[in-house]
Amino acid sequence: MDLREEFNKIKKESLKNRPATDRNENYDNILLRLHRQYSKDEVVAASQKRLSEVQIELGKWKAYTEELEENISKIKISKANFENIITDVTNKKVIEFRQEFNEIKRENLELREYVKNLLEKLAD
């Protein structure tokens, strides 16, 4: 195995967890950059470029976070509305059941009186 193949093998093992965009870079350019001495202006320009990329990515993450927070607040509002709807429906059902119970109770009393009257007529 020559040195180039050995290098490629080591490189593949060490770069497994790097992002996909970095893996696709031309490896010869990477080696050239490692040996080259950059000027101060080039370093500053590269740093500023990387900083702007990070700021853009940070802006995307902030927007995503705000979107998630908005969704959470919508879910909380939806949950509260749902609980209110359930409470309202339950209250209406309770009122309906009470009214029905009172009607049945009144009918029961009327029937008892009717039976009592019939029994009195039979006794006479």
N, CA and C atoms as a LAMMPS dump frame, in Angstrom:
ITEM: TIMESTEP
0
ITEM: NUMBER OF ATOMS
372
ITEM: BOX BOUNDS ff ff ff
-5.0000000000000000e+02 5.0000000000000000e+02
-5.0000000000000000e+02 5.0000000000000000e+02
-5.0000000000000000e+02 5.0000000000000000e+02
ITEM: ATOMS id mol type element x y z
1 1 1 N 0.856 -1.169 0
2 1 2 C 0 0 0
3 1 3 C 0.904 1.234 0
4 2 1 N 0.643 2.125 -0.974
5 2 2 C 1.493 3.316 -1.03
6 2 3 C 0.977 4.376 -0.063
7 3 1 N 1.704 5.432 0.067
8 3 2 C 1.369 6.477 1.048
9 3 3 C 0.037 7.16 0.735
10 4 1 N -0.261 7.318 -0.552
11 4 2 C -1.505 7.98 -0.935
12 4 3 C -2.719 7.166 -0.468
13 5 1 N -2.723 5.875 -0.675
14 5 2 C -3.826 5.015 -0.246
15 5 3 C -3.937 4.987 1.277
16 6 1 N -2.814 4.944 1.949
17 6 2 C -2.815 4.953 3.412
18 6 3 C -3.404 6.264 3.938
19 7 1 N -3.004 7.373 3.289
20 7 2 C -3.537 8.674 3.678
21 7 3 C -5.051 8.73 3.479
22 8 1 N -5.53 8.244 2.332
23 8 2 C -6.967 8.244 2.053
24 8 3 C -7.733 7.405 3.067
25 9 1 N -7.165 6.286 3.466
26 9 2 C -7.805 5.434 4.466
27 9 3 C -7.914 6.148 5.812
28 10 1 N -6.833 6.766 6.242
29 10 2 C -6.836 7.512 7.515
30 10 3 C -7.81 8.68 7.432
31 11 1 N -7.806 9.338 6.288
32 11 2 C -8.688 10.489 6.098
33 11 3 C -10.153 10.076 6.186
34 12 1 N -10.539 8.976 5.548
35 12 2 C -11.917 8.5 5.593
36 12 3 C -12.344 8.174 7.019
37 13 1 N -11.458 7.551 7.774
38 13 2 C -11.796 7.2 9.157
39 13 3 C -11.951 8.431 10.026
40 14 1 N -11.111 9.434 9.812
41 14 2 C -11.16 10.618 10.676
42 14 3 C -12.278 11.584 10.3
43 15 1 N -12.773 11.497 9.07
44 15 2 C -13.784 12.456 8.614
45 15 3 C -15.198 11.899 8.591
46 16 1 N -15.431 10.769 9.24
47 16 2 C -16.753 10.145 9.192
48 16 3 C -17.842 11.022 9.775
49 17 1 N -17.563 11.752 10.841
50 17 2 C -18.602 12.521 11.53
51 17 3 C -18.701 13.965 11.071
52 18 1 N -17.918 14.362 10.104
53 18 2 C -17.998 15.738 9.62
54 18 3 C -19.241 15.914 8.758
55 19 1 N -19.736 17.135 8.63
56 19 2 C -20.909 17.377 7.78
57 19 3 C -20.64 16.976 6.336
58 20 1 N -21.69 16.663 5.62
59 20 2 C -21.574 16.16 4.25
60 20 3 C -20.9 17.164 3.322
61 21 1 N -21.13 18.455 3.522
62 21 2 C -20.525 19.447 2.638
63 21 3 C -19.015 19.444 2.771
64 22 1 N -18.5 19.23 3.991
65 22 2 C -17.049 19.205 4.189
66 22 3 C -16.43 17.962 3.574
67 23 1 N -17.132 16.865 3.558
68 23 2 C -16.592 15.621 3
69 23 3 C -16.404 15.727 1.5
70 24 1 N -17.202 16.556 0.863
71 24 2 C -17.16 16.645 -0.589
72 24 3 C -16.091 17.6 -1.105
73 25 1 N -15.385 18.253 -0.213
74 25 2 C -14.354 19.18 -0.653
75 25 3 C -13.208 18.433 -1.314
76 26 1 N -12.505 19.145 -2.117
77 26 2 C -11.351 18.563 -2.792
78 26 3 C -10.217 18.432 -1.77
79 27 1 N -9.8 17.209 -1.5
80 27 2 C -8.822 16.968 -0.441
81 27 3 C -7.437 17.501 -0.784
82 28 1 N -7.103 17.568 -2.052
83 28 2 C -5.808 18.132 -2.426
84 28 3 C -5.739 19.607 -2.048
85 29 1 N -6.848 20.328 -2.228
86 29 2 C -6.873 21.745 -1.837
87 29 3 C -6.714 21.894 -0.337
88 30 1 N -7.265 20.959 0.411
89 30 2 C -7.12 20.999 1.869
90 30 3 C -5.653 20.865 2.245
91 31 1 N -4.97 19.924 1.62
92 31 2 C -3.554 19.726 1.919
93 31 3 C -2.735 20.955 1.547
94 32 1 N -3.058 21.564 0.416
95 32 2 C -2.333 22.767 0.011
96 32 3 C -2.567 23.896 1.005
97 33 1 N -3.786 24.028 1.477
98 33 2 C -4.081 25.081 2.443
99 33 3 C -3.356 24.862 3.76
100 34 1 N -3.146 23.628 4.127
101 34 2 C -2.456 23.344 5.386
102 34 3 C -0.997 23.795 5.336
103 35 1 N -0.378 23.68 4.173
104 35 2 C 1.038 24.033 4.054
105 35 3 C 1.255 25.5 3.726
106 36 1 N 0.232 26.175 3.261
107 36 2 C 0.391 27.555 2.842
108 36 3 C 0.361 28.487 4.033
109 37 1 N 1.139 29.533 3.994
110 37 2 C 1.115 30.582 5.013
111 37 3 C 0.2 31.707 4.522
112 38 1 N -0.871 31.942 5.246
113 38 2 C -1.826 32.971 4.84
114 38 3 C -1.394 34.321 5.368
115 39 1 N -1.727 35.357 4.593
116 39 2 C -1.441 36.708 5.061
117 39 3 C -2.505 37.114 6.078
118 40 1 N -2.211 38.189 6.767
119 40 2 C -3.137 38.659 7.797
120 40 3 C -4.478 39.055 7.177
121 41 1 N -4.443 39.706 6.02
122 41 2 C -5.679 40.113 5.339
123 41 3 C -6.52 38.909 4.937
124 42 1 N -5.883 37.858 4.452
125 42 2 C -6.61 36.661 4.06
126 42 3 C -7.272 35.988 5.269
127 43 1 N -6.54 35.963 6.375
128 43 2 C -7.094 35.365 7.595
129 43 3 C -8.293 36.173 8.077
130 44 1 N -8.17 37.5 8.05
131 44 2 C -9.263 38.365 8.487
132 44 3 C -10.463 38.195 7.558
133 45 1 N -10.223 38.149 6.249
134 45 2 C -11.311 37.986 5.291
135 45 3 C -12.003 36.638 5.484
136 46 1 N -11.229 35.58 5.678
137 46 2 C -11.813 34.258 5.895
138 46 3 C -12.6 34.23 7.199
139 47 1 N -12.073 34.887 8.212
140 47 2 C -12.77 34.938 9.509
141 47 3 C -14.084 35.71 9.387
142 48 1 N -14.05 36.822 8.658
143 48 2 C -15.272 37.602 8.474
144 48 3 C -16.307 36.827 7.665
145 49 1 N -15.833 36.099 6.662
146 49 2 C -16.75 35.284 5.869
147 49 3 C -17.396 34.222 6.733
148 50 1 N -16.586 33.544 7.524
149 50 2 C -17.119 32.497 8.413
150 50 3 C -18.065 33.111 9.443
151 51 1 N -17.72 34.287 9.96
152 51 2 C -18.579 34.971 10.921
153 51 3 C -19.928 35.299 10.305
154 52 1 N -19.93 35.792 9.07
155 52 2 C -21.207 36.113 8.422
156 52 3 C -22.024 34.84 8.196
157 53 1 N -21.368 33.725 7.839
158 53 2 C -22.083 32.46 7.673
159 53 3 C -22.716 32.014 8.986
160 54 1 N -21.958 32.152 10.067
161 54 2 C -22.468 31.755 11.385
162 54 3 C -23.617 32.666 11.796
163 55 1 N -23.513 33.96 11.5
164 55 2 C -24.594 34.884 11.84
165 55 3 C -25.861 34.564 11.059
166 56 1 N -25.699 34.195 9.799
167 56 2 C -26.864 33.802 8.992
168 56 3 C -27.497 32.549 9.583
169 57 1 N -26.66 31.578 9.921
170 57 2 C -27.176 30.346 10.523
171 57 3 C -27.853 30.629 11.856
172 58 1 N -27.27 31.519 12.643
173 58 2 C -27.862 31.902 13.925
174 58 3 C -29.225 32.564 13.703
175 59 1 N -29.316 33.41 12.676
176 59 2 C -30.599 34.046 12.352
177 59 3 C -31.655 33.017 11.984
178 60 1 N -31.243 32.002 11.22
179 60 2 C -32.185 30.939 10.864
180 60 3 C -32.661 30.201 12.1
181 61 1 N -31.725 29.913 13.016
182 61 2 C -32.099 29.204 14.242
183 61 3 C -33.016 30.054 15.112
184 62 1 N -32.748 31.366 15.163
185 62 2 C -33.621 32.248 15.943
186 62 3 C -35.027 32.273 15.353
187 63 1 N -35.114 32.346 14.024
188 63 2 C -36.426 32.338 13.373
189 63 3 C -37.144 31.026 13.643
190 64 1 N -36.414 29.93 13.578
191 64 2 C -37.002 28.618 13.844
192 64 3 C -37.487 28.539 15.288
193 65 1 N -36.69 29.073 16.217
194 65 2 C -37.074 29.074 17.628
195 65 3 C -38.337 29.897 17.849
196 66 1 N -38.395 31.072 17.209
197 66 2 C -39.586 31.912 17.333
198 66 3 C -40.817 31.211 16.758
199 67 1 N -40.621 30.518 15.644
200 67 2 C -41.726 29.774 15.05
201 67 3 C -42.221 28.688 16.003
202 68 1 N -41.281 27.979 16.635
203 68 2 C -41.668 26.94 17.596
204 68 3 C -42.385 27.544 18.794
205 69 1 N -41.884 28.674 19.296
206 69 2 C -42.539 29.326 20.432
207 69 3 C -43.951 29.776 20.055
208 70 1 N -44.109 30.275 18.829
209 70 2 C -45.439 30.679 18.368
210 70 3 C -46.367 29.475 18.286
211 71 1 N -45.852 28.362 17.788
212 71 2 C -46.662 27.139 17.714
213 71 3 C -47.055 26.668 19.105
214 72 1 N -46.129 26.774 20.053
215 72 2 C -46.43 26.375 21.435
216 72 3 C -47.542 27.252 21.999
217 73 1 N -47.452 28.56 21.76
218 73 2 C -48.504 29.45 22.27
219 73 3 C -49.848 29.147 21.606
220 74 1 N -49.828 28.815 20.304
221 74 2 C -51.075 28.447 19.623
222 74 3 C -51.655 27.175 20.224
223 75 1 N -50.784 26.227 20.523
224 75 2 C -51.247 24.968 21.114
225 75 3 C -51.843 25.229 22.49
226 76 1 N -51.203 26.112 23.274
227 76 2 C -51.741 26.434 24.597
228 76 3 C -53.116 27.077 24.471
229 77 1 N -53.252 28.006 23.508
230 77 2 C -54.546 28.659 23.296
231 77 3 C -55.579 27.637 22.843
232 78 1 N -55.172 26.761 21.936
233 78 2 C -56.093 25.727 21.459
234 78 3 C -56.53 24.826 22.606
235 79 1 N -55.582 24.481 23.471
236 79 2 C -55.904 23.624 24.614
237 79 3 C -56.891 24.334 25.536
238 80 1 N -56.639 25.618 25.797
239 80 2 C -57.549 26.38 26.66
240 80 3 C -58.936 26.469 26.028
241 81 1 N -58.99 26.737 24.725
242 81 2 C -60.289 26.798 24.04
243 81 3 C -60.99 25.449 24.1
244 82 1 N -60.227 24.387 23.9
245 82 2 C -60.795 23.044 23.958
246 82 3 C -61.361 22.76 25.338
247 83 1 N -60.591 23.142 26.384
248 83 2 C -61.08 22.932 27.753
249 83 3 C -62.346 23.754 28.005
250 84 1 N -62.382 24.978 27.482
251 84 2 C -63.587 25.805 27.637
252 84 3 C -64.772 25.177 26.919
253 85 1 N -64.532 24.671 25.731
254 85 2 C -65.608 24.026 24.974
255 85 3 C -66.116 22.809 25.729
256 86 1 N -65.182 22.008 26.238
257 86 2 C -65.584 20.819 26.996
258 86 3 C -66.376 21.231 28.228
259 87 1 N -65.914 22.249 28.932
260 87 2 C -66.607 22.724 30.121
261 87 3 C -68.004 23.218 29.756
262 88 1 N -68.102 23.992 28.683
263 88 2 C -69.41 24.498 28.256
264 88 3 C -70.348 23.356 27.883
265 89 1 N -69.843 22.404 27.122
266 89 2 C -70.669 21.259 26.712
267 89 3 C -71.095 20.467 27.937
268 90 1 N -70.153 20.239 28.847
269 90 2 C -70.462 19.492 30.062
270 90 3 C -71.52 20.226 30.888
271 91 1 N -71.365 21.527 31.029
272 91 2 C -72.352 22.307 31.786
273 91 3 C -73.731 22.227 31.141
274 92 1 N -73.78 22.302 29.815
275 92 2 C -75.067 22.192 29.123
276 92 3 C -75.692 20.829 29.35
277 93 1 N -74.854 19.784 29.273
278 93 2 C -75.36 18.422 29.501
279 93 3 C -75.883 18.278 30.929
280 94 1 N -75.149 18.824 31.893
281 94 2 C -75.583 18.74 33.297
282 94 3 C -76.915 19.442 33.469
283 95 1 N -77.054 20.612 32.863
284 95 2 C -78.314 21.352 32.97
285 95 3 C -79.448 20.548 32.337
286 96 1 N -79.177 19.958 31.162
287 96 2 C -80.204 19.146 30.501
288 96 3 C -80.594 17.944 31.36
289 97 1 N -79.621 17.27 31.946
290 97 2 C -79.912 16.112 32.792
291 97 3 C -80.694 16.517 34.034
292 98 1 N -80.354 17.653 34.613
293 98 2 C -81.095 18.124 35.792
294 98 3 C -82.549 18.418 35.43
295 99 1 N -82.735 19.09 34.281
296 99 2 C -84.103 19.385 33.852
297 99 3 C -84.879 18.1 33.597
298 100 1 N -84.245 17.162 32.934
299 100 2 C -84.911 15.883 32.664
300 100 3 C -85.226 15.146 33.964
301 101 1 N -84.272 15.166 34.908
302 101 2 C -84.485 14.525 36.202
303 101 3 C -85.652 15.167 36.939
304 102 1 N -85.707 16.496 36.928
305 102 2 C -86.806 17.198 37.602
306 102 3 C -88.153 16.869 36.957
307 103 1 N -88.179 16.756 35.613
308 103 2 C -89.414 16.383 34.933
309 103 3 C -89.848 14.968 35.33
310 104 1 N -88.9 14.046 35.369
311 104 2 C -89.216 12.664 35.756
312 104 3 C -89.691 12.616 37.199
313 105 1 N -89.032 13.383 38.052
314 105 2 C -89.413 13.435 39.463
315 105 3 C -90.842 13.976 39.611
316 106 1 N -91.172 15.028 38.868
317 106 2 C -92.519 15.611 38.906
318 106 3 C -93.551 14.61 38.394
319 107 1 N -93.217 13.921 37.28
320 107 2 C -94.132 12.905 36.747
321 107 3 C -94.325 11.775 37.752
322 108 1 N -93.265 11.393 38.438
323 108 2 C -93.338 10.336 39.445
324 108 3 C -94.276 10.747 40.578
325 109 1 N -94.155 11.978 41.049
326 109 2 C -95.05 12.462 42.112
327 109 3 C -96.505 12.484 41.643
328 110 1 N -96.724 12.918 40.4
329 110 2 C -98.084 12.942 39.859
330 110 3 C -98.656 11.526 39.779
331 111 1 N -97.82 10.579 39.33
332 111 2 C -98.282 9.192 39.24
333 111 3 C -98.576 8.614 40.623
334 112 1 N -97.788 8.971 41.619
335 112 2 C -98.039 8.488 42.988
336 112 3 C -99.388 9.016 43.494
337 113 1 N -99.609 10.296 43.229
338 113 2 C -100.888 10.872 43.658
339 113 3 C -102.054 10.202 42.924
340 114 1 N -101.857 9.939 41.639
341 114 2 C -102.901 9.286 40.857
342 114 3 C -103.183 7.885 41.395
343 115 1 N -102.1 7.127 41.71
344 115 2 C -102.259 5.778 42.275
345 115 3 C -102.935 5.875 43.641
346 116 1 N -102.571 6.848 44.441
347 116 2 C -103.171 7.032 45.768
348 116 3 C -104.668 7.316 45.636
349 117 1 N -105.022 8.156 44.692
350 117 2 C -106.433 8.467 44.449
351 117 3 C -107.207 7.225 43.998
352 118 1 N -106.581 6.458 43.099
353 118 2 C -107.23 5.222 42.648
354 118 3 C -107.433 4.234 43.796
355 119 1 N -106.422 4.112 44.654
356 119 2 C -106.537 3.192 45.799
357 119 3 C -107.628 3.665 46.76
358 120 1 N -107.761 4.982 46.933
359 120 2 C -108.805 5.531 47.816
360 120 3 C -110.207 5.233 47.222
361 121 1 N -110.322 5.347 45.881
362 121 2 C -111.604 5.084 45.227
363 121 3 C -111.977 3.602 45.357
364 122 1 N -110.951 2.759 45.272
365 122 2 C -111.208 1.304 45.427
366 122 3 C -111.607 0.977 46.864
367 123 1 N -111.057 1.679 47.815
368 123 2 C -111.351 1.424 49.214
369 123 3 C -112.766 1.871 49.554
370 124 1 N -113.303 2.866 48.867
371 124 2 C -114.663 3.343 49.156
372 124 3 C -115.664 2.439 48.655
